[in-house]
């Protein structure tokens, strides 16, 4: 075998190995994005729950309240830098959040916080669920893999 035929064999080997190598590298990058987003969602739900459980009373009724707008603001401030979502996204921004207490479930809008109040009693558990549909960059093109997965950050805390 001469040098020229060895050079051709190296090109063929490279052509066979390159797609597998790229798949592994992009898979590592993709799962890094997923873990980053999951950590952001979990921390955002924790910040919202911490804001929700702090003792506050309504000055007019004396009832204990959770200012939902404060919870929305806490989640918004953690997930957004200005108007830019800090989550890594390759599709639409499907971000939702809910607050659940013994009295029911309310949907929050972390993208544009509003203002409303929810009552909670001392010792009651508050559950904050922040979810996001993560669109894959590369994996759906392989077939058999869904286009998106739902990532959730759920935190449960007891009101003070």
C-alpha positions in Angstrom: 0.0 0.0 0.0 1.4 3.3 -0.9 0.8 6.7 0.7 -1.9 7.7 -1.8 -4.2 4.8 -1.0 -3.7 5.4 2.7 -4.8 9.0 2.3 -8.0 7.8 0.5 -8.7 5.3 3.3 -8.4 8.1 5.9 -10.9 10.3 3.9 -13.4 7.4 3.8 -13.0 6.7 7.6 -13.5 10.4 8.3 -16.6 10.5 6.2 -18.0 7.5 8.1 -17.1 8.8 11.6 -18.0 12.6 11.1 -21.8 12.2 11.2 -21.6 10.1 14.4 -19.2 12.6 16.0 -21.4 15.6 15.1 -24.5 13.8 16.4 -22.8 13.2 19.8 -21.5 16.8 20.0 -24.9 18.3 19.1 -26.6 15.9 21.5 -24.4 17.1 24.3 -25.1 20.7 23.4 -28.9 20.0 23.2 -29.0 18.3 26.6 -26.9 21.1 28.1 -29.6 23.6 26.9 -32.3 21.3 28.4 -30.6 21.1 31.8 -30.0 24.9 31.8 -33.6 25.6 31.1 -34.8 23.1 33.7 -32.6 24.8 36.3 -33.9 28.3 35.4 -37.6 27.0 35.7 -36.9 25.4 39.0 -35.3 28.5 40.4 -38.0 30.8 39.0 -40.7 28.6 40.7 -38.7 28.8 44.0 -38.4 32.6 43.8 -42.2 32.8 43.1 -43.0 30.4 46.0 -40.7 32.4 48.4 -42.5 35.6 47.4 -45.9 33.9 47.9 -45.4 32.5 51.4 -44.2 35.7 53.1 -46.9 37.0 55.6 -48.9 39.9 54.3 -52.4 41.2 55.3 -54.9 43.1 53.3 -55.3 46.5 55.0 -59.0 46.7 54.3 -60.2 43.2 55.3 -57.3 42.1 57.5 -57.2 38.8 55.6 -53.9 37.1 54.8 -53.2 37.5 51.0 -50.8 36.5 48.4 -50.3 39.3 45.9 -50.2 37.3 42.7 -48.6 40.2 40.9 -45.7 39.9 43.3 -45.4 36.2 42.5 -45.6 37.0 38.8 -43.0 39.7 39.1 -40.6 37.4 41.0 -40.9 34.8 38.3 -40.6 37.4 35.5 -37.5 39.0 37.0 -35.8 35.6 37.3 -36.7 34.4 33.8 -36.3 37.7 31.8 -33.5 40.1 31.3 -35.3 43.2 30.2 -37.7 41.9 27.6 -35.5 39.0 26.6 -36.3 35.5 27.8 -33.2 33.9 29.4 -34.4 30.4 28.4 -32.6 28.9 25.4 -35.3 28.6 22.8 -35.5 27.5 19.1 -39.2 27.9 18.7 -42.1 29.8 20.2 -41.9 31.0 23.8 -44.6 28.8 25.5 -44.0 29.8 29.1 -46.8 29.3 31.6 -47.1 29.4 35.4 -49.7 28.5 38.0 -50.2 29.0 41.7 -52.1 26.4 43.6 -53.4 26.8 47.1 -56.2 25.1 49.1 -58.7 27.6 47.6 -57.8 26.7 44.0 -55.5 27.2 41.1 -54.7 30.5 39.3 -52.9 30.9 36.1 -50.0 33.4 36.1 -48.6 35.3 33.2 -44.8 35.6 33.8 -44.3 37.3 30.4 -46.4 40.4 31.4 -47.3 40.4 35.1 -50.7 41.8 36.1 -52.2 42.6 39.5 -54.6 40.5 41.6 -54.7 38.9 45.0 -55.2 35.4 46.2 -56.0 34.6 49.9 -54.1 32.0 51.8 -54.2 31.0 55.4 -51.2 30.4 57.7 -49.8 26.9 57.4 -51.4 26.4 54.0 -49.2 24.9 51.2 -48.5 27.0 48.1 -47.4 25.2 44.9 -45.8 27.2 42.1 -45.5 25.4 38.7 -43.6 27.1 35.9 -43.6 25.1 32.7 -42.1 25.6 29.3 -42.3 23.8 25.9 -38.7 23.2 24.8 -38.3 22.9 21.0 -35.3 20.7 20.0 -32.6 22.1 17.7 -31.5 18.9 16.1 -33.1 15.8 17.6 -36.5 16.0 15.9 -34.9 15.6 12.5 -33.7 12.1 13.4 -37.3 10.8 13.5 -39.2 9.1 16.3 -38.4 11.9 18.7 -41.1 14.6 19.5 -40.6 18.1 18.3 -40.8 19.5 21.8 -40.8 18.4 25.5 -42.4 20.0 28.4 -40.0 21.2 31.2 -41.5 22.0 34.6 -40.1 23.7 37.7 -42.4 22.9 40.7 -41.9 24.3 44.2 -44.1 23.6 47.2 -43.7 25.8 50.3 -45.8 26.3 53.5 -47.1 29.8 54.2 -45.6 31.4 57.3 
